[in-house]
């Protein structure tokens, strides 16, 4: 079966789920610009599970507050899927400030970072969570 997301390189795969297409696209481009990541952006959270199944991400970045589905709901769907349940998840949200995020806040065990997220902060969080996953 031909998978549209197949790639021959060993770049880490990051799925971005955010109904703000501008944020999702800029995060995708920033991650890909580093040369270390292959990123996919989903603007409708109702398609996140299906996209994750075909994309096979190493990490998922999810906005907590979206109109068509709650970010926590999307995370629970991913965790319930046998093929995706171990994929690390990072939430982004405008509900916390940078100062509040410094203490390593978590929701259901997943890291929470403030939005808007600066590019280098996004890279740091992605790298930290990928390393944490590979160390287990």
N, CA, C and O atoms as CSV, one atom per row, in Angstrom:
chain,resi,resn,atom,element,x,y,z
A,1,UNK,N,N,0.840,-1.192,0.000
A,1,UNK,CA,C,0.000,0.000,0.000
A,1,UNK,C,C,0.876,1.243,0.000
A,1,UNK,O,O,1.822,1.333,0.782
A,2,UNK,N,N,0.579,2.182,-0.849
A,2,UNK,CA,C,1.350,3.402,-0.937
A,2,UNK,C,C,0.874,4.391,0.116
A,2,UNK,O,O,-0.299,4.764,0.140
A,3,UNK,N,N,1.783,4.814,0.982
A,3,UNK,CA,C,1.451,5.758,2.045
A,3,UNK,C,C,1.995,7.126,1.654
A,3,UNK,O,O,3.185,7.263,1.370
A,4,UNK,N,N,1.136,8.133,1.638
A,4,UNK,CA,C,1.538,9.479,1.228
A,4,UNK,C,C,2.581,10.081,2.155
A,4,UNK,O,O,3.272,11.025,1.772
A,5,UNK,N,N,2.710,9.551,3.375
A,5,UNK,CA,C,3.640,10.117,4.341
A,5,UNK,C,C,4.964,9.369,4.419
A,5,UNK,O,O,5.835,9.748,5.201
A,6,UNK,N,N,5.132,8.319,3.626
A,6,UNK,CA,C,6.369,7.551,3.701
A,6,UNK,C,C,7.552,8.412,3.299
A,6,UNK,O,O,7.451,9.254,2.407
A,7,UNK,N,N,8.655,8.195,3.957
A,7,UNK,CA,C,9.875,8.924,3.663
A,7,UNK,C,C,11.060,7.995,3.883
A,7,UNK,O,O,10.984,7.088,4.712
A,8,UNK,N,N,12.130,8.202,3.171
A,8,UNK,CA,C,13.274,7.302,3.265
A,8,UNK,C,C,14.312,7.790,4.260
A,8,UNK,O,O,15.276,7.069,4.519
A,9,UNK,N,N,14.164,8.970,4.828
A,9,UNK,CA,C,15.179,9.460,5.759
A,9,UNK,C,C,14.808,9.124,7.196
A,9,UNK,O,O,13.729,8.593,7.462
A,10,UNK,N,N,15.701,9.433,8.107
A,10,UNK,CA,C,15.489,9.085,9.506
A,10,UNK,C,C,15.098,10.300,10.350
A,10,UNK,O,O,15.327,10.301,11.560
A,11,UNK,N,N,14.529,11.304,9.754
A,11,UNK,CA,C,14.095,12.477,10.506
A,11,UNK,C,C,12.957,12.102,11.438
A,11,UNK,O,O,12.126,11.255,11.112
A,12,UNK,N,N,12.926,12.743,12.609
A,12,UNK,CA,C,11.810,12.540,13.533
A,12,UNK,C,C,10.558,13.149,12.928
A,12,UNK,O,O,10.611,14.178,12.253
A,13,UNK,N,N,9.425,12.495,13.181
A,13,UNK,CA,C,8.156,12.912,12.599
A,13,UNK,C,C,7.316,13.595,13.676
A,13,UNK,O,O,7.063,13.019,14.734
A,14,UNK,N,N,6.890,14.813,13.402
A,14,UNK,CA,C,6.105,15.591,14.358
A,14,UNK,C,C,4.760,15.954,13.734
A,14,UNK,O,O,4.699,16.572,12.671
A,15,UNK,N,N,3.695,15.564,14.409
A,15,UNK,CA,C,2.341,15.923,13.987
A,15,UNK,C,C,1.892,17.113,14.806
A,15,UNK,O,O,1.984,17.099,16.033
A,16,UNK,N,N,1.405,18.151,14.127
A,16,UNK,CA,C,0.908,19.360,14.787
A,16,UNK,C,C,-0.594,19.417,14.565
A,16,UNK,O,O,-1.057,19.423,13.424
A,17,UNK,N,N,-1.357,19.460,15.657
A,17,UNK,CA,C,-2.815,19.519,15.584
A,17,UNK,C,C,-3.246,20.860,16.182
A,17,UNK,O,O,-3.162,21.068,17.392
A,18,UNK,N,N,-3.704,21.755,15.324
A,18,UNK,CA,C,-4.097,23.095,15.772
A,18,UNK,C,C,-5.057,23.690,14.758
A,18,UNK,O,O,-4.773,23.704,13.560
A,19,UNK,N,N,-6.193,24.181,15.234
A,19,UNK,CA,C,-7.163,24.769,14.311
A,19,UNK,C,C,-6.758,26.164,13.849
A,19,UNK,O,O,-7.406,26.736,12.972
A,20,UNK,N,N,-5.703,26.713,14.421
A,20,UNK,CA,C,-5.146,27.979,13.949
A,20,UNK,C,C,-4.131,27.622,12.853
A,20,UNK,O,O,-2.977,27.303,13.137
A,21,UNK,N,N,-4.585,27.684,11.609
A,21,UNK,CA,C,-3.738,27.234,10.498
A,21,UNK,C,C,-2.451,28.041,10.391
A,21,UNK,O,O,-1.429,27.515,9.949
A,22,UNK,N,N,-2.483,29.290,10.783
A,22,UNK,CA,C,-1.274,30.117,10.716
A,22,UNK,C,C,-0.209,29.591,11.692
A,22,UNK,O,O,0.958,29.450,11.325
A,23,UNK,N,N,-0.616,29.304,12.931
A,23,UNK,CA,C,0.331,28.757,13.908
A,23,UNK,C,C,0.832,27.384,13.454
A,23,UNK,O,O,2.033,27.115,13.476
A,24,UNK,N,N,-0.098,26.523,13.043
A,24,UNK,CA,C,0.277,25.165,12.652
A,24,UNK,C,C,1.264,25.183,11.491
A,24,UNK,O,O,2.254,24.451,11.504
A,25,UNK,N,N,1.003,25.999,10.507
A,25,UNK,CA,C,1.875,26.067,9.334
A,25,UNK,C,C,3.248,26.640,9.701
A,25,UNK,O,O,4.271,26.136,9.237
A,26,UNK,N,N,3.277,27.686,10.526
A,26,UNK,CA,C,4.573,28.264,10.900
A,26,UNK,C,C,5.373,27.277,11.754
A,26,UNK,O,O,6.591,27.187,11.601
A,27,UNK,N,N,4.712,26.534,12.650
A,27,UNK,CA,C,5.410,25.514,13.444
A,27,UNK,C,C,5.959,24.421,12.528
A,27,UNK,O,O,7.093,23.971,12.692
A,28,UNK,N,N,5.147,24.004,11.571
A,28,UNK,CA,C,5.574,22.983,10.617
A,28,UNK,C,C,6.802,23.450,9.840
A,28,UNK,O,O,7.788,22.720,9.734
A,29,UNK,N,N,6.742,24.646,9.307
A,29,UNK,CA,C,7.865,25.166,8.529
A,29,UNK,C,C,9.108,25.347,9.387
A,29,UNK,O,O,10.216,25.051,8.939
A,30,UNK,N,N,8.940,25.826,10.608
A,30,UNK,CA,C,10.085,26.028,11.488
A,30,UNK,C,C,10.762,24.697,11.799
A,30,UNK,O,O,11.986,24.588,11.728
A,31,UNK,N,N,9.965,23.687,12.143
A,31,UNK,CA,C,10.535,22.370,12.443
A,31,UNK,C,C,11.257,21.793,11.228
A,31,UNK,O,O,12.372,21.286,11.348
A,32,UNK,N,N,10.629,21.868,10.074
A,32,UNK,CA,C,11.251,21.316,8.866
A,32,UNK,C,C,12.499,22.083,8.451
A,32,UNK,O,O,13.434,21.503,7.897
A,33,UNK,N,N,12.515,23.390,8.718
A,33,UNK,CA,C,13.662,24.227,8.355
A,33,UNK,C,C,14.931,23.801,9.102
A,33,UNK,O,O,16.036,24.030,8.610
A,34,UNK,N,N,14.791,23.190,10.273
A,34,UNK,CA,C,15.971,22.741,11.016
A,34,UNK,C,C,16.676,21.600,10.306
A,34,UNK,O,O,17.865,21.364,10.522
A,35,UNK,N,N,15.934,20.886,9.450
A,35,UNK,CA,C,16.498,19.740,8.762
A,35,UNK,C,C,16.441,18.457,9.572
A,35,UNK,O,O,16.856,17.402,9.091
A,36,UNK,N,N,15.928,18.535,10.804
A,36,UNK,CA,C,15.880,17.366,11.683
A,36,UNK,C,C,14.498,16.721,11.778
A,36,UNK,O,O,14.352,15.638,12.346
A,37,UNK,N,N,13.486,17.388,11.221
A,37,UNK,CA,C,12.117,16.919,11.415
A,37,UNK,C,C,11.339,16.895,10.108
A,37,UNK,O,O,11.557,17.702,9.205
A,38,UNK,N,N,10.427,15.940,10.047
A,38,UNK,CA,C,9.419,15.900,9.004
A,38,UNK,C,C,8.124,16.190,9.743
A,38,UNK,O,O,7.731,15.420,10.619
A,39,UNK,N,N,7.449,17.289,9.408
A,39,UNK,CA,C,6.270,17.718,10.160
A,39,UNK,C,C,5.025,17.684,9.285
A,39,UNK,O,O,5.086,17.866,8.069
A,40,UNK,N,N,3.901,17.448,9.938
A,40,UNK,CA,C,2.601,17.422,9.284
A,40,UNK,C,C,1.644,18.230,10.149
A,40,UNK,O,O,1.591,18.034,11.363
A,41,UNK,N,N,0.890,19.132,9.538
A,41,UNK,CA,C,-0.059,19.955,10.274
A,41,UNK,C,C,-1.487,19.549,9.940
A,41,UNK,O,O,-1.838,19.367,8.775
A,42,UNK,N,N,-2.308,19.408,10.982
A,42,UNK,CA,C,-3.726,19.098,10.837
A,42,UNK,C,C,-4.499,20.262,11.439
A,42,UNK,O,O,-4.305,20.606,12.605
A,43,UNK,N,N,-5.380,20.871,10.642
A,43,UNK,CA,C,-6.124,22.041,11.096
A,43,UNK,C,C,-7.496,21.690,11.658
A,43,UNK,O,O,-8.091,22.489,12.381
A,44,UNK,N,N,-7.990,20.533,11.342
A,44,UNK,CA,C,-9.271,20.072,11.878
A,44,UNK,C,C,-8.976,18.915,12.820
A,44,UNK,O,O,-8.603,17.833,12.366
A,45,UNK,N,N,-9.137,19.125,14.134
A,45,UNK,CA,C,-8.767,18.084,15.095
A,45,UNK,C,C,-9.541,16.782,14.930
A,45,UNK,O,O,-9.120,15.745,15.443
A,46,UNK,N,N,-10.653,16.822,14.229
A,46,UNK,CA,C,-11.424,15.596,14.005
A,46,UNK,C,C,-10.676,14.626,13.077
A,46,UNK,O,O,-11.012,13.443,13.015
A,47,UNK,N,N,-9.676,15.122,12.367
A,47,UNK,CA,C,-8.870,14.284,11.468
A,47,UNK,C,C,-7.553,13.862,12.100
A,47,UNK,O,O,-6.758,13.178,11.455
A,48,UNK,N,N,-7.306,14.247,13.329
A,48,UNK,CA,C,-6.009,13.989,13.967
A,48,UNK,C,C,-5.704,12.502,14.099
A,48,UNK,O,O,-4.596,12.077,13.773
A,49,UNK,N,N,-6.649,11.709,14.563
A,49,UNK,CA,C,-6.398,10.288,14.769
A,49,UNK,C,C,-6.092,9.583,13.448
A,49,UNK,O,O,-5.123,8.829,13.354
A,50,UNK,N,N,-6.908,9.826,12.440
A,50,UNK,CA,C,-6.686,9.202,11.139
A,50,UNK,C,C,-5.337,9.613,10.543
A,50,UNK,O,O,-4.607,8.787,9.996
A,51,UNK,N,N,-5.023,10.902,10.661
A,51,UNK,CA,C,-3.741,11.389,10.142
A,51,UNK,C,C,-2.583,10.763,10.906
A,51,UNK,O,O,-1.588,10.359,10.304
A,52,UNK,N,N,-2.705,10.682,12.227
A,52,UNK,CA,C,-1.639,10.080,13.042
A,52,UNK,C,C,-1.426,8.619,12.677
A,52,UNK,O,O,-0.290,8.147,12.648
A,53,UNK,N,N,-2.492,7.908,12.402
A,53,UNK,CA,C,-2.357,6.495,12.031
A,53,UNK,C,C,-1.540,6.328,10.745
A,53,UNK,O,O,-0.741,5.397,10.636
A,54,UNK,N,N,-1.734,7.213,9.784
A,54,UNK,CA,C,-0.984,7.091,8.531
A,54,UNK,C,C,0.384,7.780,8.593
A,54,UNK,O,O,1.335,7.323,7.959
A,55,UNK,N,N,0.487,8.867,9.347
A,55,UNK,CA,C,1.739,9.620,9.436
A,55,UNK,C,C,2.757,8.944,10.362
A,55,UNK,O,O,3.964,9.055,10.147
A,56,UNK,N,N,2.271,8.250,11.383
A,56,UNK,CA,C,3.119,7.557,12.356
A,56,UNK,C,C,4.123,8.517,13.020
A,56,UNK,O,O,5.332,8.364,12.848
A,57,UNK,N,N,3.623,9.498,13.771
A,57,UNK,CA,C,4.510,10.495,14.365
A,57,UNK,C,C,5.347,9.950,15.514
A,57,UNK,O,O,4.974,8.983,16.178
A,58,UNK,N,N,6.482,10.595,15.729
A,58,UNK,CA,C,7.319,10.319,16.891
A,58,UNK,C,C,6.909,11.208,18.055
A,58,UNK,O,O,7.247,10.931,19.206
A,59,UNK,N,N,6.175,12.285,17.751
A,59,UNK,CA,C,5.710,13.247,18.746
A,59,UNK,C,C,4.503,13.970,18.169
A,59,UNK,O,O,4.425,14.205,16.963
A,60,UNK,N,N,3.553,14.325,19.049
A,60,UNK,CA,C,2.379,15.082,18.615
A,60,UNK,C,C,2.291,16.361,19.440
A,60,UNK,O,O,2.371,16.320,20.668
A,61,UNK,N,N,2.128,17.484,18.769
A,61,UNK,CA,C,1.914,18.784,19.409
A,61,UNK,C,C,0.453,19.141,19.186
A,61,UNK,O,O,-0.002,19.230,18.045
A,62,UNK,N,N,-0.286,19.347,20.280
A,62,UNK,CA,C,-1.729,19.572,20.186
A,62,UNK,C,C,-2.124,20.855,20.912
A,62,UNK,O,O,-1.726,21.076,22.056
A,63,UNK,N,N,-2.902,21.690,20.249
A,63,UNK,CA,C,-3.482,22.860,20.906
A,63,UNK,C,C,-4.551,22.359,21.872
A,63,UNK,O,O,-5.347,21.489,21.521
A,64,UNK,N,N,-4.571,22.897,23.068
A,64,UNK,CA,C,-5.554,22.459,24.059
A,64,UNK,C,C,-6.969,22.932,23.745
A,64,UNK,O,O,-7.933,22.190,23.936
A,65,UNK,N,N,-7.093,24.158,23.268
A,65,UNK,CA,C,-8.414,24.740,23.032
A,65,UNK,C,C,-8.642,24.909,21.530
A,65,UNK,O,O,-8.017,25.745,20.878
A,66,UNK,N,N,-9.557,24.088,20.999
A,66,UNK,CA,C,-9.920,24.188,19.588
A,66,UNK,C,C,-11.434,24.132,19.483
A,66,UNK,O,O,-12.101,23.616,20.380
A,67,UNK,N,N,-11.978,24.656,18.403
A,67,UNK,CA,C,-13.423,24.749,18.266
A,67,UNK,C,C,-14.108,23.424,17.964
A,67,UNK,O,O,-15.175,23.153,18.516
A,68,UNK,N,N,-13.537,22.603,17.116
A,68,UNK,CA,C,-14.232,21.386,16.675
A,68,UNK,C,C,-13.971,20.180,17.563
A,68,UNK,O,O,-14.725,19.207,17.516
A,69,UNK,N,N,-12.923,20.224,18.369
A,69,UNK,CA,C,-12.617,19.160,19.322
A,69,UNK,C,C,-11.612,19.693,20.336
A,69,UNK,O,O,-10.721,20.469,19.992
A,70,UNK,N,N,-11.758,19.282,21.555
A,70,UNK,CA,C,-10.868,19.662,22.633
A,70,UNK,C,C,-9.533,18.935,22.468
A,70,UNK,O,O,-9.513,17.764,22.090
A,71,UNK,N,N,-8.422,19.613,22.745
A,71,UNK,CA,C,-7.109,18.994,22.611
A,71,UNK,C,C,-6.933,17.789,23.507
A,71,UNK,O,O,-6.277,16.821,23.123
A,72,UNK,N,N,-7.507,17.833,24.695
A,72,UNK,CA,C,-7.433,16.692,25.595
A,72,UNK,C,C,-8.180,15.496,25.014
A,72,UNK,O,O,-7.740,14.355,25.161
A,73,UNK,N,N,-9.295,15.751,24.362
A,73,UNK,CA,C,-10.059,14.696,23.694
A,73,UNK,C,C,-9.226,14.039,22.598
A,73,UNK,O,O,-9.225,12.815,22.460
A,74,UNK,N,N,-8.519,14.854,21.824
A,74,UNK,CA,C,-7.647,14.324,20.767
A,74,UNK,C,C,-6.549,13.459,21.386
A,74,UNK,O,O,-6.254,12.374,20.886
A,75,UNK,N,N,-5.945,13.939,22.476
A,75,UNK,CA,C,-4.890,13.178,23.150
A,75,UNK,C,C,-5.413,11.834,23.648
A,75,UNK,O,O,-4.730,10.818,23.525
A,76,UNK,N,N,-6.610,11.825,24.204
A,76,UNK,CA,C,-7.193,10.580,24.704
A,76,UNK,C,C,-7.452,9.590,23.567
A,76,UNK,O,O,-7.291,8.383,23.748
A,77,UNK,N,N,-7.850,10.092,22.408
A,77,UNK,CA,C,-8.050,9.220,21.249
A,77,UNK,C,C,-6.725,8.590,20.820
A,77,UNK,O,O,-6.666,7.403,20.502
A,78,UNK,N,N,-5.664,9.399,20.813
A,78,UNK,CA,C,-4.346,8.891,20.424
A,78,UNK,C,C,-3.855,7.855,21.430
A,78,UNK,O,O,-3.307,6.822,21.046
A,79,UNK,N,N,-4.050,8.129,22.705
A,79,UNK,CA,C,-3.602,7.207,23.752
A,79,UNK,C,C,-4.383,5.890,23.725
A,79,UNK,O,O,-3.856,4.853,24.127
A,80,UNK,N,N,-5.613,5.922,23.261
A,80,UNK,CA,C,-6.448,4.725,23.207
A,80,UNK,C,C,-6.125,3.844,22.000
A,80,UNK,O,O,-6.539,2.685,21.951
A,81,UNK,N,N,-5.397,4.377,21.038
A,81,UNK,CA,C,-5.053,3.614,19.835
A,81,UNK,C,C,-3.814,2.761,20.117
A,81,UNK,O,O,-2.795,3.278,20.577
A,82,UNK,N,N,-3.897,1.476,19.846
A,82,UNK,CA,C,-2.808,0.554,20.188
A,82,UNK,C,C,-1.489,0.920,19.505
A,82,UNK,O,O,-0.422,0.670,20.066
A,83,UNK,N,N,-1.539,1.500,18.321
A,83,UNK,CA,C,-0.311,1.831,17.591
A,83,UNK,C,C,0.261,3.197,17.988
A,83,UNK,O,O,1.410,3.500,17.664
A,84,UNK,N,N,-0.519,4.013,18.676
A,84,UNK,CA,C,-0.100,5.388,18.979
A,84,UNK,C,C,0.022,5.676,20.467
A,84,UNK,O,O,0.469,6.758,20.845
A,85,UNK,N,N,-0.360,4.744,21.309
A,85,UNK,CA,C,-0.475,5.039,22.734
A,85,UNK,C,C,0.833,5.428,23.419
A,85,UNK,O,O,0.800,6.027,24.494
A,86,UNK,N,N,1.967,5.109,22.833
A,86,UNK,CA,C,3.248,5.467,23.449
A,86,UNK,C,C,3.880,6.724,22.848
A,86,UNK,O,O,4.960,7.136,23.272
A,87,UNK,N,N,3.225,7.328,21.878
A,87,UNK,CA,C,3.764,8.533,21.241
A,87,UNK,C,C,3.640,9.707,22.218
A,87,UNK,O,O,2.545,9.983,22.710
A,88,UNK,N,N,4.743,10.398,22.502
A,88,UNK,CA,C,4.669,11.535,23.415
A,88,UNK,C,C,3.817,12.668,22.841
A,88,UNK,O,O,3.780,12.892,21.631
A,89,UNK,N,N,3.139,13.370,23.740
A,89,UNK,CA,C,2.255,14.475,23.367
A,89,UNK,C,C,2.687,15.719,24.130
A,89,UNK,O,O,3.013,15.656,25.315
A,90,UNK,N,N,2.683,16.845,23.437
A,90,UNK,CA,C,2.931,18.147,24.053
A,90,UNK,C,C,1.737,19.019,23.736
A,90,UNK,O,O,1.327,19.133,22.581
A,91,UNK,N,N,1.177,19.638,24.770
A,91,UNK,CA,C,0.071,20.567,24.566
A,91,UNK,C,C,0.609,21.984,24.448
A,91,UNK,O,O,1.542,22.363,25.155
A,92,UNK,N,N,0.015,22.766,23.547
A,92,UNK,CA,C,0.271,24.206,23.475
A,92,UNK,C,C,-1.039,24.902,23.800
A,92,UNK,O,O,-2.111,24.453,23.395
A,93,UNK,N,N,-0.942,26.007,24.540
A,93,UNK,CA,C,-2.154,26.723,24.920
A,93,UNK,C,C,-1.854,28.168,25.278
A,93,UNK,O,O,-0.773,28.495,25.767
A,94,UNK,N,N,-2.828,29.018,25.027
A,94,UNK,CA,C,-2.732,30.421,25.421
A,94,UNK,C,C,-3.223,30.615,26.857
A,94,UNK,O,O,-3.267,31.740,27.354
A,95,UNK,N,N,-3.589,29.516,27.519
A,95,UNK,CA,C,-4.119,29.599,28.878
A,95,UNK,C,C,-3.044,29.782,29.945
A,95,UNK,O,O,-3.358,30.100,31.092
A,96,UNK,N,N,-1.769,29.581,29.572
A,96,UNK,CA,C,-0.690,29.800,30.533
A,96,UNK,C,C,0.339,30.756,29.942
A,96,UNK,O,O,0.434,30.923,28.727
A,97,UNK,N,N,1.095,31.370,30.824
A,97,UNK,CA,C,2.148,32.291,30.403
A,97,UNK,C,C,3.482,31.555,30.370
A,97,UNK,O,O,3.590,30.426,30.849
A,98,UNK,N,N,4.487,32.197,29.808
A,98,UNK,CA,C,5.832,31.625,29.797
A,98,UNK,C,C,6.337,31.372,31.217
A,98,UNK,O,O,6.968,30.354,31.498
A,99,UNK,N,N,6.044,32.320,32.100
A,99,UNK,CA,C,6.478,32.186,33.492
A,99,UNK,C,C,5.817,30.965,34.147
A,99,UNK,O,O,6.472,30.214,34.869
A,100,UNK,N,N,4.535,30.776,33.894
A,100,UNK,CA,C,3.821,29.628,34.463
A,100,UNK,C,C,4.341,28.310,33.893
A,100,UNK,O,O,4.330,27.285,34.575
A,101,UNK,N,N,4.787,28.340,32.662
A,101,UNK,CA,C,5.257,27.118,32.000
A,101,UNK,C,C,6.639,26.688,32.483
A,101,UNK,O,O,7.032,25.539,32.287
A,102,UNK,N,N,7.368,27.588,33.103
A,102,UNK,CA,C,8.734,27.261,33.534
A,102,UNK,C,C,8.791,26.129,34.556
A,102,UNK,O,O,9.817,25.461,34.684
A,103,UNK,N,N,7.698,25.910,35.282
A,103,UNK,CA,C,7.710,24.858,36.297
A,103,UNK,C,C,7.439,23.470,35.706
A,103,UNK,O,O,7.307,22.495,36.446
A,104,UNK,N,N,7.356,23.382,34.374
A,104,UNK,CA,C,7.165,22.093,33.736
A,104,UNK,C,C,5.745,21.568,33.855
A,104,UNK,O,O,5.540,20.365,34.019
A,105,UNK,N,N,4.775,22.446,33.773
A,105,UNK,CA,C,3.371,22.046,33.922
A,105,UNK,C,C,2.998,20.909,32.994
A,105,UNK,O,O,3.502,20.787,31.877
A,106,UNK,N,N,2.089,20.076,33.502
A,106,UNK,CA,C,1.629,18.918,32.743
A,106,UNK,C,C,0.127,18.756,32.902
A,106,UNK,O,O,-0.454,19.126,33.923
A,107,UNK,N,N,-0.484,18.197,31.872
A,107,UNK,CA,C,-1.885,17.794,31.909
A,107,UNK,C,C,-1.915,16.333,31.505
A,107,UNK,O,O,-1.441,15.969,30.429
A,108,UNK,N,N,-2.472,15.500,32.365
A,108,UNK,CA,C,-2.500,14.046,32.141
A,108,UNK,C,C,-1.110,13.504,31.814
A,108,UNK,O,O,-0.971,12.574,31.019
A,109,UNK,N,N,-0.092,14.084,32.424
A,109,UNK,CA,C,1.282,13.624,32.225
A,109,UNK,C,C,1.986,14.205,31.019
A,109,UNK,O,O,3.156,13.901,30.784
A,110,UNK,N,N,1.294,15.040,30.242
A,110,UNK,CA,C,1.882,15.619,29.030
A,110,UNK,C,C,2.312,17.054,29.291
A,110,UNK,O,O,1.607,17.815,29.954
A,111,UNK,N,N,3.461,17.412,28.771
A,111,UNK,CA,C,4.022,18.752,28.916
A,111,UNK,C,C,3.082,19.783,28.312
A,111,UNK,O,O,2.467,19.540,27.273
A,112,UNK,N,N,2.972,20.945,28.972
A,112,UNK,CA,C,2.153,22.054,28.482
A,112,UNK,C,C,3.061,23.260,28.296
A,112,UNK,O,O,3.798,23.636,29.207
A,113,UNK,N,N,3.007,23.871,27.105
A,113,UNK,CA,C,3.810,25.057,26.813
A,113,UNK,C,C,2.904,26.187,26.358
A,113,UNK,O,O,1.836,25.949,25.794
A,114,UNK,N,N,3.335,27.421,26.606
A,114,UNK,CA,C,2.495,28.569,26.253
A,114,UNK,C,C,2.438,28.814,24.753
A,114,UNK,O,O,3.344,28.457,23.999
A,115,UNK,N,N,1.358,29.424,24.363
A,115,UNK,CA,C,1.155,29.815,22.973
A,115,UNK,C,C,0.885,31.310,22.973
A,115,UNK,O,O,0.067,31.744,23.784
A,116,UNK,N,N,1.484,32.112,22.159
A,116,UNK,CA,C,2.329,31.680,21.047
A,116,UNK,C,C,3.669,31.142,21.544
A,116,UNK,O,O,4.206,31.598,22.554
A,117,UNK,N,N,4.183,30.184,20.828
A,117,UNK,CA,C,5.449,29.551,21.159
A,117,UNK,C,C,6.513,30.054,20.202
A,117,UNK,O,O,6.360,29.985,18.982
A,118,UNK,N,N,7.586,30.558,20.775
A,118,UNK,CA,C,8.701,30.984,19.925
A,118,UNK,C,C,9.344,29.753,19.306
A,118,UNK,O,O,9.343,28.676,19.903
A,119,UNK,N,N,9.887,29.913,18.119
A,119,UNK,CA,C,10.450,28.793,17.374
A,119,UNK,C,C,11.476,27.999,18.146
A,119,UNK,O,O,11.419,26.770,18.173
A,120,UNK,N,N,12.429,28.693,18.785
A,120,UNK,CA,C,13.465,27.957,19.508
A,120,UNK,C,C,12.903,27.261,20.738
A,120,UNK,O,O,13.431,26.229,21.151
A,121,UNK,N,N,11.830,27.808,21.341
A,121,UNK,CA,C,11.170,27.131,22.460
A,121,UNK,C,C,10.480,25.851,21.974
A,121,UNK,O,O,10.511,24.822,22.649
A,122,UNK,N,N,9.868,25.930,20.815
A,122,UNK,CA,C,9.219,24.758,20.231
A,122,UNK,C,C,10.241,23.656,19.962
A,122,UNK,O,O,9.996,22.491,20.277
A,123,UNK,N,N,11.370,24.015,19.389
A,123,UNK,CA,C,12.427,23.044,19.104
A,123,UNK,C,C,12.915,22.408,20.406
A,123,UNK,O,O,13.088,21.191,20.472
A,124,UNK,N,N,13.137,23.216,21.433
A,124,UNK,CA,C,13.619,22.696,22.722
A,124,UNK,C,C,12.636,21.688,23.302
A,124,UNK,O,O,13.041,20.614,23.749
A,125,UNK,N,N,11.345,22.024,23.299
A,125,UNK,CA,C,10.323,21.132,23.860
A,125,UNK,C,C,10.214,19.851,23.034
A,125,UNK,O,O,10.078,18.765,23.596
A,126,UNK,N,N,10.269,19.968,21.727
A,126,UNK,CA,C,10.214,18.791,20.863
A,126,UNK,C,C,11.416,17.888,21.160
A,126,UNK,O,O,11.259,16.680,21.341
A,127,UNK,N,N,12.603,18.472,21.207
A,127,UNK,CA,C,13.806,17.676,21.465
A,127,UNK,C,C,13.768,17.017,22.838
A,127,UNK,O,O,14.109,15.842,22.971
A,128,UNK,N,N,13.353,17.772,23.871
A,128,UNK,CA,C,13.273,17.213,25.224
A,128,UNK,C,C,12.321,16.023,25.273
A,128,UNK,O,O,12.635,15.008,25.895
A,129,UNK,N,N,11.184,16.131,24.636
A,129,UNK,CA,C,10.202,15.066,24.687
A,129,UNK,C,C,10.572,13.879,23.819
A,129,UNK,O,O,10.218,12.746,24.148
A,130,UNK,N,N,11.266,14.106,22.732
A,130,UNK,CA,C,11.764,12.993,21.922
A,130,UNK,C,C,12.872,12.250,22.660
A,130,UNK,O,O,12.935,11.021,22.611
A,131,UNK,N,N,13.746,12.988,23.343
A,131,UNK,CA,C,14.815,12.367,24.117
A,131,UNK,C,C,14.254,11.563,25.286
A,131,UNK,O,O,14.726,10.465,25.579
A,132,UNK,N,N,13.243,12.121,25.950
A,132,UNK,CA,C,12.607,11.443,27.090
A,132,UNK,C,C,12.007,10.118,26.625
A,132,UNK,O,O,12.099,9.103,27.314
A,133,UNK,N,N,11.400,10.148,25.457
A,133,UNK,CA,C,10.778,8.938,24.909
A,133,UNK,C,C,11.828,7.900,24.543
A,133,UNK,O,O,11.639,6.713,24.812
A,134,UNK,N,N,12.925,8.321,23.937
A,134,UNK,CA,C,13.956,7.370,23.517
A,134,UNK,C,C,14.759,6.829,24.696
A,134,UNK,O,O,15.383,5.773,24.588
A,135,UNK,N,N,14.748,7.550,25.827
A,135,UNK,CA,C,15.484,7.103,27.003
A,135,UNK,C,C,14.728,6.041,27.779
A,135,UNK,O,O,15.309,5.358,28.622
A,136,UNK,N,N,13.434,5.893,27.504
A,136,UNK,CA,C,12.609,4.924,28.245
A,136,UNK,C,C,12.833,3.537,27.750
A,136,UNK,O,O,12.224,2.594,28.257
